[in-house]
Amino acid sequence: MNNEELEKQYSPSKWTHRCSPDEVVKQHVMIVAEESEKAKSEIECQIDRIYGDTERQKLDIFGADTLPGDAPIFLYIHGGYWHMMGREISSYMVRPICKAGAVVVVIGYDLAPKVSISEIVNQCKKALSFVLNLASHRGSSGVYIGGHSAGGHLAAMMLSVDWMSESMQSNSMIKGALLVSGIYDLQPLVNTSVNDPLKMTQETAWENSPLKHLDKIKKTSSHRHIIVAVGQHDSPEFRRQSQEFQQKLKDGGLSSQYVDVADTDHFNVIENLQNEDYELTKELIKMMKLIINDVVDDMAKTSCS
Ligand SMILES: N[C@@H](CC(=O)c1ccccc1NC=O)C(=O)O
């Protein structure tokens, strides 16, 4: 594929069937920001918990004081090609997921060009380590990791971490993942404008590709379930990345599932998680072994620090 074609394949907004590229990104930001505000005003939460020493190394925890200790924890990593978006506008799935009985943790991380992709991966590890501690203190039934686009890439990288050698924590606590429209081989991005703030070489792109770490993922994730989802109107390259990654997980003997979400593009494939009757919301709830509409009565906000 020539550079011009790659540029288009890795420009998600150009493939929407709904409106112009500019419009779909603008609309996405508006929708996720609005829904995240609603979550913060309605659901009991701890905002701006610090997990690292820069401004963006903070996370927001929803439902921890309301839900029982054994509730599963869903950790969400936002997308935005590692240089945009933020956790402040990424809690749009909180209302349905908390209502179904899971604690939700939305993490932030520093963005390129301030930091490299390897540093972003490290920060996600630190955030996940924080959440693994929280899970073991609470007696949680398990931690599930979700991410969209660049966040799907970061979530997949987290599956390759051996938490025992990394931080003396248990690999078994992480029980599943929801990877939505992710990128699992970063090498095709090197000659696109996506790489302008990242400045990856072919080597650092491969080093940070989940595909490179398949053997590690196979070792750490034999007990996990991994959902790989993609939008029907994602670009052929995005669809190929998801399809091939899931095939490799399956060939490696892992429990995984490919979900091709009809009538969605790169943006509403994830923003629809704000709806409890959306296909991926139901799949996520099912994975966490919760029953849809098993609404916890007292989710009303009691504190928000
Ligand atoms: N400039 C990009 C924007 C984009 O890719 C994006 C925007 C919001 C959330 C996730 C995104 N993509 C991957 O992380 C585009 O052309 O669509």
The ligand as an SDF file (V2000), in Angstrom:
LIG
                    3D

 17 17  0  0  0  0  0  0  0  0999 V2000
   -7.8120   12.4300   13.4320 N   0  0  0  0  0  0  0  0  0  0  0  0
   -8.5010   11.2060   13.5980 C   0  0  0  0  0  0  0  0  0  0  0  0
   -9.1980   11.1800   14.9380 C   0  0  0  0  0  0  0  0  0  0  0  0
   -9.0650    9.8380   15.5780 C   0  0  0  0  0  0  0  0  0  0  0  0
   -8.4540    8.9770   15.0320 O   0  0  0  0  0  0  0  0  0  0  0  0
   -9.6910    9.5660   16.9060 C   0  0  0  0  0  0  0  0  0  0  0  0
  -10.4980   10.5290   17.4730 C   0  0  0  0  0  0  0  0  0  0  0  0
  -11.1280   10.2800   18.6940 C   0  0  0  0  0  0  0  0  0  0  0  0
  -10.9370    9.0780   19.3390 C   0  0  0  0  0  0  0  0  0  0  0  0
  -10.1200    8.1040   18.7690 C   0  0  0  0  0  0  0  0  0  0  0  0
   -9.4910    8.3510   17.5490 C   0  0  0  0  0  0  0  0  0  0  0  0
   -8.6700    7.4060   16.9550 N   0  0  0  0  0  0  0  0  0  0  0  0
   -7.8250    6.5280   17.5790 C   0  0  0  0  0  0  0  0  0  0  0  0
   -7.3610    6.5600   18.6910 O   0  0  0  0  0  0  0  0  0  0  0  0
   -9.4470   10.9130   12.4430 C   0  0  0  0  0  0  0  0  0  0  0  0
   -9.1510   11.2080   11.3100 O   0  0  0  0  0  0  0  0  0  0  0  0
  -10.4750   10.3290   12.6280 O   0  0  0  0  0  0  0  0  0  0  0  0
  1  2  1  0
  2  3  1  0
  2 15  1  0
  3  4  1  0
  4  5  2  0
  4  6  1  0
  6  7  1  0
  6 11  2  0
  7  8  2  0
  8  9  1  0
  9 10  2  0
 10 11  1  0
 11 12  1  0
 12 13  1  0
 13 14  2  0
 15 16  2  0
 15 17  1  0
M  END
$$$$
